Amino acid sequence: MTIALQYLAFIASLEKGEVSALHQAIERPVARFVFGHGAGANMQHTHMQHLADALSHNNIDTLRYNFPYMQAGGGRTDNLPVCLATIGNALKLAETLSPELPTFLCGHSFGGRMSSHYAAAVACDAAVGKHIAGLVYFSFPLHPSKKPDVIRAAHLGDILIPQLFISGTRDTLANLDLLEPIIEALPAASLHKIDTADHGLKILKRTRVSTEDVYSEAGRVVATWVKDQLAP
């Protein structure tokens, strides 16, 4: 498989200016993921690269991007309006690359949570919402570490597109006793649990039953789900 990397830039918001993006393309993709990073690491973090590679090996292009705070070197995350503007402009950039490809929103942790707010915000806007085929979360951060709560899920029911949650069974930011019933109550959502994985998808090799590489598992599950969403 041939994988091509293209470094790009776009205006995140009028307030914050330009941010970087990274288009990871393959020869015959079936879909493209517009992919936001977690709160503490940028779009080129090793974890993000492993996830992008897993998606590439399952015929999915990715367009990763930085939020403005991370472009500036990290620190406090951007406010919600800035994040929504960034995601919207990343989607516009993705459409210029090859507009015929089905586009999915995607994110690890913070990037996924912000993508969910974007999907909820545009749910009533047919002109925008129709361009998003679904939403994939790698380690949705339901609550702060070891502080179980469901406030961050209040808007998920407003999302009209299909949603897939990939979550580790040891994720201290997503208590499964809280996450599972939330997902079950959503109209078009599903959950895949990765055995022994934590928030960064690190596994316990001694107790994990499956011998499949954790990123291979994530990529395989996502690809099957994408295929189902694109089926006529």
C-alpha positions as CSV (number, residue, x, y, z in Angstrom):
1,M,0.0,0.0,0.0
2,T,1.2,3.5,-0.9
3,I,0.7,6.1,1.7
4,A,1.3,9.8,0.9
5,L,1.6,12.6,3.5
6,Q,0.8,16.2,2.6
7,Y,1.3,19.0,5.1
8,L,-1.3,21.7,4.8
9,A,-2.5,24.8,6.7
10,F,-5.9,26.5,7.1
11,I,-7.5,29.3,9.0
12,A,-8.9,27.9,12.2
13,S,-10.8,31.0,13.1
14,L,-10.6,34.7,12.5
15,E,-9.6,35.1,16.1
16,K,-6.8,32.5,16.2
17,G,-5.5,32.5,12.7
18,E,-3.7,29.6,10.9
19,V,-3.1,26.0,12.1
20,S,-1.4,23.0,10.6
21,A,-3.0,20.0,9.0
22,L,-1.7,16.6,7.8
23,H,-3.4,14.7,5.0
24,Q,-2.6,11.0,5.0
25,A,-3.8,9.7,1.7
26,I,-3.9,6.2,0.1
27,E,-4.6,5.1,-3.5
28,R,-8.2,4.1,-3.4
29,P,-9.9,5.3,-0.2
30,V,-13.5,4.5,0.7
31,A,-13.8,7.4,3.1
32,R,-12.0,10.3,4.8
33,F,-11.8,11.0,8.5
34,V,-11.3,14.6,9.7
35,F,-9.4,13.8,12.8
36,G,-8.9,15.9,16.0
37,H,-6.2,15.3,18.6
38,G,-6.4,14.9,22.4
39,A,-6.0,17.7,24.9
40,G,-2.4,17.1,25.7
41,A,-0.8,16.0,22.4
42,N,-0.8,17.4,18.8
43,M,-1.8,15.9,15.5
44,Q,1.6,14.2,15.1
45,H,1.7,12.4,18.4
46,T,2.7,8.8,18.1
47,H,-0.8,7.6,19.2
48,M,-2.4,9.7,16.5
49,Q,0.0,8.4,13.9
50,H,-0.7,4.8,14.9
51,L,-4.4,5.4,14.6
52,A,-4.0,7.1,11.2
53,D,-1.9,4.2,10.0
54,A,-4.5,1.7,11.2
55,L,-7.2,3.6,9.3
56,S,-4.9,3.8,6.2
57,H,-4.5,0.1,6.2
58,N,-8.3,-0.2,6.1
59,N,-8.7,2.1,3.1
60,I,-9.5,5.3,5.0
61,D,-7.8,8.6,4.4
62,T,-7.3,11.0,7.3
63,L,-7.0,14.7,7.6
64,R,-5.4,15.5,11.0
65,Y,-5.3,19.0,12.3
66,N,-4.2,21.1,15.3
67,F,-6.4,23.1,17.4
68,P,-5.1,26.7,17.8
69,Y,-3.9,26.3,21.4
70,M,-1.8,23.3,20.4
71,Q,-0.5,25.1,17.4
72,A,0.7,27.8,19.8
73,G,2.6,25.2,21.9
74,G,-0.1,23.7,24.2
75,G,-1.5,24.9,27.5
76,R,-5.1,25.6,28.2
77,T,-7.5,24.2,25.5
78,D,-9.5,26.6,23.2
79,N,-13.0,27.6,24.1
80,L,-15.9,25.8,22.4
81,P,-16.6,28.5,19.7
82,V,-13.0,28.4,18.6
83,C,-13.0,24.6,18.5
84,L,-16.2,24.5,16.5
85,A,-14.8,27.0,14.0
86,T,-11.6,25.0,13.6
87,I,-13.5,21.8,13.0
88,G,-15.8,23.5,10.5
89,N,-12.9,24.9,8.6
90,A,-11.0,21.5,8.7
91,L,-14.1,20.0,7.1
92,K,-14.0,22.7,4.3
93,L,-10.4,21.8,3.7
94,A,-11.2,18.1,3.5
95,E,-13.8,18.8,0.8
96,T,-11.3,20.6,-1.4
97,L,-9.0,17.5,-1.4
98,S,-11.5,15.2,-3.0
99,P,-15.1,16.2,-2.5
100,E,-16.5,12.8,-3.8
101,L,-15.2,11.0,-0.7
102,P,-17.7,10.3,2.2
103,T,-16.5,12.3,5.2
104,F,-16.6,11.3,8.8
105,L,-15.7,13.3,11.9
106,C,-13.3,11.6,14.2
107,G,-11.3,12.4,17.3
108,H,-9.2,11.1,20.1
109,S,-10.4,12.2,23.5
110,F,-10.8,16.0,23.5
111,G,-10.9,16.0,19.7
112,G,-13.7,13.5,19.7
113,R,-15.6,15.5,22.4
114,M,-15.3,18.7,20.4
115,S,-16.4,16.9,17.2
116,S,-19.5,15.7,19.0
117,H,-20.3,19.3,19.9
118,Y,-19.9,20.3,16.3
119,A,-22.2,17.4,15.1
120,A,-24.8,18.4,17.7
121,A,-24.5,22.1,16.7
122,V,-25.1,21.4,13.0
123,A,-27.7,18.7,13.4
124,C,-30.5,21.1,12.4
125,D,-28.5,22.5,9.4
126,A,-29.2,20.2,6.5
127,A,-26.7,22.0,4.2
128,V,-23.8,21.3,6.6
129,G,-24.9,18.1,8.3
130,K,-25.5,16.1,5.1
131,H,-21.8,16.2,4.3
132,I,-20.9,14.3,7.5
133,A,-21.6,10.5,7.2
134,G,-20.8,9.6,10.8
135,L,-18.7,10.2,13.9
136,V,-16.0,8.0,15.4
137,Y,-14.6,8.5,18.9
138,F,-11.4,7.0,20.1
139,S,-11.6,7.1,23.9
140,F,-14.5,9.6,24.4
141,P,-13.7,11.5,27.7
142,L,-17.0,11.1,29.5
143,H,-15.6,12.7,32.7
144,P,-12.3,13.7,34.3
145,S,-10.1,10.9,35.4
146,K,-11.6,8.9,38.3
147,K,-14.4,11.5,38.7
148,P,-17.5,9.7,37.3
149,D,-20.1,12.0,35.8
150,V,-22.4,12.2,32.7
151,I,-22.6,16.0,32.2
152,R,-20.3,15.7,29.1
153,A,-22.9,13.4,27.4
154,A,-25.8,15.9,27.7
155,H,-25.6,16.9,24.0
156,L,-25.0,13.5,22.5
157,G,-28.8,12.9,22.0
158,D,-28.9,15.9,19.7
159,I,-26.5,14.2,17.2
160,L,-28.4,12.8,14.2
161,I,-25.6,11.0,12.4
162,P,-24.3,7.5,13.4
163,Q,-21.8,7.3,16.2
164,L,-19.1,4.7,17.0
165,F,-17.4,4.7,20.4
166,I,-14.0,2.8,20.7
167,S,-13.3,2.6,24.4
168,G,-10.8,0.7,26.6
169,T,-12.1,-1.3,29.5
170,R,-9.5,0.4,31.8
171,D,-10.2,4.0,30.6
172,T,-10.4,6.0,33.8
173,L,-12.1,8.9,31.8
174,A,-15.0,6.7,30.7
175,N,-16.5,4.6,33.4
176,L,-18.3,1.8,31.4
177,D,-21.1,1.5,33.9
178,L,-22.0,5.1,32.9
179,L,-21.0,5.1,29.2
180,E,-22.8,1.9,28.1
181,P,-26.3,3.0,29.1
182,I,-25.7,6.4,27.5
183,I,-24.7,4.8,24.2
184,E,-27.6,2.2,24.4
185,A,-30.1,5.1,24.6
186,L,-28.8,6.9,21.5
187,P,-30.6,6.1,18.3
188,A,-27.7,5.2,16.0
189,A,-24.7,4.6,18.2
190,S,-22.6,1.6,19.0
191,L,-19.7,0.8,21.4
192,H,-16.7,-1.4,20.9
193,K,-14.7,-2.2,24.0
194,I,-11.0,-2.9,23.7
195,D,-10.0,-5.4,26.4
196,T,-7.6,-4.1,29.0
197,A,-6.9,-0.8,27.1
198,D,-6.6,2.5,28.9
199,H,-7.4,6.0,27.7
200,G,-4.4,5.9,25.4
201,L,-5.2,2.4,24.2
202,K,-2.3,0.9,26.2
203,I,-3.1,-2.7,27.0
204,L,-2.1,-5.2,29.7
205,K,-0.4,-7.9,27.7
206,R,-0.5,-10.5,30.5
207,T,-4.2,-10.4,31.0
208,R,-5.5,-9.4,27.6
209,V,-7.2,-12.4,25.9
210,S,-6.9,-11.3,22.3
211,T,-3.5,-11.5,20.6
212,E,-4.5,-8.9,18.0
213,D,-2.6,-5.7,17.9
214,V,-4.7,-3.0,19.6
215,Y,-4.4,-0.6,16.7
216,S,-5.2,-3.3,14.2
217,E,-8.3,-4.1,16.2
218,A,-9.4,-0.5,16.3
219,G,-8.9,-0.1,12.6
220,R,-10.7,-3.3,11.7
221,V,-13.7,-2.4,13.8
222,V,-13.9,1.1,12.4
223,A,-13.6,-0.1,8.8
224,T,-16.4,-2.6,9.3
225,W,-18.6,0.1,10.8
226,V,-17.8,2.5,8.0
227,K,-18.7,-0.1,5.4
228,D,-22.1,-0.6,7.2
229,Q,-22.7,3.2,7.1
230,L,-22.0,3.5,3.4
231,A,-24.0,0.4,2.4
232,P,-26.9,1.3,0.0
